[in-house]
Amino acid sequence: MDLNGKSVLVMGANGALGSIIATALTGAGATVLGTARTNDSAARLPSSLAQSLLLDLEDAASVHTLATYLADRPEPLDAVINAAGIVGFGTVESTTVADAARLMR
């Protein structure tokens, strides 16, 4: 697949999987926009990104802001990759209902 000139959004590009994906896409010639949840986590975004953006998927206003920004961009996105998420550690018995709901959301 030829990725030269393609524009790709990688949500969660600051994470272990997302950063590998974003770096590989950039290496294949794509223009990659990457997101992180906070300014602190944005420090882990790959330096090869064409643009770094903030996106907190648990915050409707954050999602709306990014959606509006992307809709207003003159260049369309060719692909969106969701590598964003949170993880939980522990047994099923020790996971609260609220924590399980957050993990699934």
RODO-2510 file (C-alpha; in nm, 4 decimals, decimal comma):
residues 105
     n   res          X          Y          Z
     1     m     0,0000     0,0000     0,0000
     2     d     0,1365     0,3385    -0,1013
     3     l     0,1112     0,5834     0,1894
     4     n     0,3000     0,8702     0,0286
     5     g     0,0954     1,1858     0,0648
     6     k    -0,1745     1,0178     0,2747
     7     s    -0,2929     1,1974     0,5867
     8     v    -0,3503     0,9804     0,8921
     9     l    -0,4746     1,0610     1,2429
    10     v    -0,3363     0,8301     1,5116
    11     m    -0,5310     0,8685     1,8342
    12     g    -0,3096     0,7695     2,1261
    13     a     0,0146     0,8234     1,9367
    14     n     0,1879     0,8843     2,2698
    15     g     0,1359     0,5254     2,3879
    16     a     0,3458     0,2176     2,3249
    17     l     0,1402     0,0855     2,0330
    18     g     0,0337     0,4243     1,8968
    19     s     0,3881     0,5583     1,8805
    20     i     0,5054     0,2512     1,6875
    21     i     0,2166     0,2888     1,4425
    22     a     0,2716     0,6642     1,4004
    23     t     0,6449     0,6217     1,3435
    24     a     0,5910     0,3415     1,0904
    25     l     0,3335     0,5477     0,9001
    26     t     0,5672     0,8468     0,8892
    27     g     0,8465     0,6222     0,7660
    28     a     0,6162     0,4964     0,4904
    29     g     0,5580     0,8520     0,3688
    30     a     0,2310     0,9427     0,5392
    31     t     0,1619     1,2773     0,7017
    32     v     0,0726     1,1780     1,0564
    33     l    -0,1249     1,3772     1,3104
    34     g    -0,1055     1,2278     1,6570
    35     t    -0,3022     1,2772     1,9741
    36     a    -0,2296     1,2526     2,3432
    37     r    -0,4695     1,3010     2,6327
    38     t    -0,2802     1,5695     2,8265
    39     n     0,0056     1,8140     2,7864
    40     d     0,2155     1,5872     3,0090
    41     s     0,1499     1,2769     2,7982
    42     a     0,2037     1,4797     2,4794
    43     a     0,5721     1,4887     2,5728
    44     r     0,5803     1,1199     2,4683
    45     l     0,4489     1,1864     2,1162
    46     p     0,6947     1,0920     1,8411
    47     s     0,8933     1,3875     1,7109
    48     s     0,8242     1,2736     1,3547
    49     l     0,4575     1,3798     1,3703
    50     a     0,3406     1,6502     1,1332
    51     q     0,1107     1,7752     1,4076
    52     s     0,0534     1,7011     1,7752
    53     l    -0,2994     1,7391     1,9105
    54     l    -0,4758     1,6938     2,2428
    55     l    -0,7710     1,4563     2,2695
    56     d    -0,9325     1,3244     2,5854
    57     l    -1,1897     1,0681     2,4736
    58     e    -1,3593     1,0889     2,8146
    59     d    -1,4286     1,4605     2,7677
    60     a    -1,7063     1,5442     2,5188
    61     a    -1,5766     1,9007     2,4798
    62     s    -1,2313     1,7699     2,3859
    63     v    -1,3800     1,5337     2,1274
    64     h    -1,5925     1,8156     1,9859
    65     t    -1,2937     2,0523     1,9666
    66     l    -1,0851     1,8005     1,7740
    67     a    -1,3750     1,7075     1,5455
    68     t    -1,4357     2,0737     1,4648
    69     y    -1,0665     2,1305     1,3977
    70     l    -1,0465     1,8292     1,1663
    71     a    -1,3646     1,9269     0,9812
    72     d    -1,2219     2,2743     0,9204
    73     r    -0,8873     2,1484     0,7863
    74     p    -0,8497     2,2010     0,4127
    75     e    -0,6811     1,8609     0,3748
    76     p    -0,9019     1,5561     0,4358
    77     l    -0,7896     1,2637     0,6454
    78     d    -0,7305     0,9397     0,4576
    79     a    -0,7385     0,7223     0,7683
    80     v    -0,7999     0,7299     1,1421
    81     i    -0,6351     0,4789     1,3735
    82     n    -0,7546     0,4411     1,7303
    83     a    -0,4660     0,3326     1,9513
    84     a    -0,6011     0,5281     2,2498
    85     g    -0,7220     0,3628     2,5630
    86     i    -0,6696     0,2953     2,9265
    87     v    -0,5722    -0,0233     3,1011
    88     g    -0,6671    -0,1696     3,4318
    89     f    -0,4671    -0,4100     3,6411
    90     g    -0,5936    -0,6538     3,8981
    91     t    -0,8413    -0,9339     3,9267
    92     v    -1,2000    -0,9219     3,8088
    93     e    -1,3074    -0,9463     4,1708
    94     s    -1,1106    -0,6373     4,2667
    95     t    -1,2394    -0,4286     3,9748
    96     t    -1,5210    -0,1963     4,0727
    97     v    -1,8267    -0,1504     3,8546
    98     a    -1,7244     0,2126     3,7955
    99     d    -1,3728     0,1069     3,6888
   100     a    -1,5095    -0,1619     3,4562
   101     a    -1,7479     0,0889     3,2988
   102     r    -1,4648     0,3367     3,2439
   103     l    -1,2454     0,0699     3,0838
   104     m    -1,5224    -0,0265     2,8435
   105     r    -1,6090     0,3325     2,7556
***
